[in-house]
Amino acid sequence: MIYFSTNKTSVPVSIKKATLEGLAPDGGLYVPSEIPCFSAPEIALLEEGNFSSVAFAIAKKFICGEIPPDQLSDMIDSCFPFDTPLVRLEEGTFIEELFSGPTLAFKDYGARFLARLAGYFASEDNRLITVLVATSGDTGSAVAYGFQGIPNTRVVLLYPSGKVSRLQEQQLTTAGGNVHALEVQGDFDDCQRLVKQAFVDPDLKDRLTLTSANSINISRLIPQSFYYAWASLHLKAEYGLDRPVFSVPSGNYGNLTAGVLARMMGFPIGHFVAASNANDSVTRYLDDGRYEPRPTVTTLSTAMDVGNPSNFARLKHFYANDHRAMGTDITGISVSDEATGKTIRDLFRRYGYIADPHTAVGFHALEEYRKTTGNTAPGIVLSTAHPAKFLEVIEPVLERKIDIPERLAVVLEKQKQATLIGTEYSELSGFLKNLDRL
Ligand SMILES: *Cc1c(COP(=O)(O)O)cnc(C)c1O
């Protein structure tokens, strides 16, 4: 399998190069040259399997030839030592909980797989790669804990001082070992500017192999298709239900794109609801075919506050830029903060289920979709984060205290380890040049 750029001017590359490079040299996103297909008998066989066997079957098709199967299989096992529960709310309505990983959000799936793949490829060349990431919160923590202890890799995270929640800061600054946190006395844009400058600094290129780990990396996308495939099969095996509608709380649209990939591979998926908050650039595109990104607005579901989603280029590529074709598979629904709060209360009242604000957006969008279309297919809402990550939203809405899971409580007690830097580029480059002495 080879991977080419959505901008089509860079040369096609292997999964190894696409993983270590992140973004293609022409600024495009890497996509597989063809979408691997599962035949009906192959899918029937997988119905009996567990999460890891489904994940392995998919990964094999994307990475065939580049990693020996037994090593790929071990890698998958070490990526997902936690459950992916499919919780039944009522007849035909389910929540797939994607928050059982170390940082309690679905980004663990992508980051853990990417980390192991990147580590494997770096070790093949006897190289040490340095992953450089600017983060405003959730991506950075998934990357920190994803790469923690992975040989041949180290991570440098830049986050804006005082602009992430206490919980996020603890997750960013306590992984230790090969993970270094830089607390930047500026805002997120400063962090991004510093990182971009480092990637084009010829002086650093000679000393370090810099890699990015943001959500445009194809090796973060592939593992996100695993839980769509698995849920569609498990729904059939366990409940006798077929071809569900997935409602996907969306920000950069990586998660939704991975779902589209799973469906194109042949897994029994009926339709998608792209659930957004007030940041509705893609929702409007699905309506009228015009893509007019607007400045980002702040909402209750902060991880989805993205005005110009980075994975949209990839999504469009999979539909050959045809907005009608995309609209046949995907319905976009935008959900207000008011409806989000109301849904958090409703879910608790009706089912005793405590949902985080992102999951609530997904649930509300599924209900809207069913109401307006009369669709009666089974529905699966992806739950992208554990409610305890968003206490400051949920507790006042529900007027009750939320229990903090053990693995989160442990992180809150750890000693923060971060290096404070200013916004001058020389401070970052100085730190990177001295990394070997740390
Ligand atoms: C990142 C994130 C999202 C959005 O996912 P995309 O792949 O960027 O669309 C939704 N919910 C939570 C909790 C997230 O961290």
PDBQT file of the ligand as one rigid body, heavy atoms in Angstrom, charges set to zero:
ROOT
HETATM    1  C1  LIG A 501     -10.738  15.912  19.732  1.00  0.00    +0.000 C 
HETATM    2  C2  LIG A 501     -12.076  15.725  20.350  1.00  0.00    +0.000 A 
HETATM    3  C3  LIG A 501     -13.266  15.725  19.576  1.00  0.00    +0.000 A 
HETATM    4  C4  LIG A 501     -13.267  16.014  18.100  1.00  0.00    +0.000 C 
HETATM    5  O1  LIG A 501     -12.689  14.983  17.340  1.00  0.00    +0.000 OA
HETATM    6  P1  LIG A 501     -12.228  15.272  15.821  1.00  0.00    +0.000 P 
HETATM    7  O2  LIG A 501     -11.578  14.008  15.381  1.00  0.00    +0.000 OA
HETATM    8  O3  LIG A 501     -11.245  16.411  15.915  1.00  0.00    +0.000 OA
HETATM    9  O4  LIG A 501     -13.428  15.611  15.050  1.00  0.00    +0.000 OA
HETATM   10  C5  LIG A 501     -14.469  15.443  20.208  1.00  0.00    +0.000 A 
HETATM   11  N1  LIG A 501     -14.517  15.226  21.536  1.00  0.00    +0.000 NA
HETATM   12  C6  LIG A 501     -13.421  15.233  22.317  1.00  0.00    +0.000 A 
HETATM   13  C7  LIG A 501     -13.553  14.990  23.775  1.00  0.00    +0.000 C 
HETATM   14  C8  LIG A 501     -12.144  15.464  21.763  1.00  0.00    +0.000 A 
HETATM   15  O5  LIG A 501     -11.056  15.479  22.541  1.00  0.00    +0.000 OA
ENDROOT
TORSDOF 0
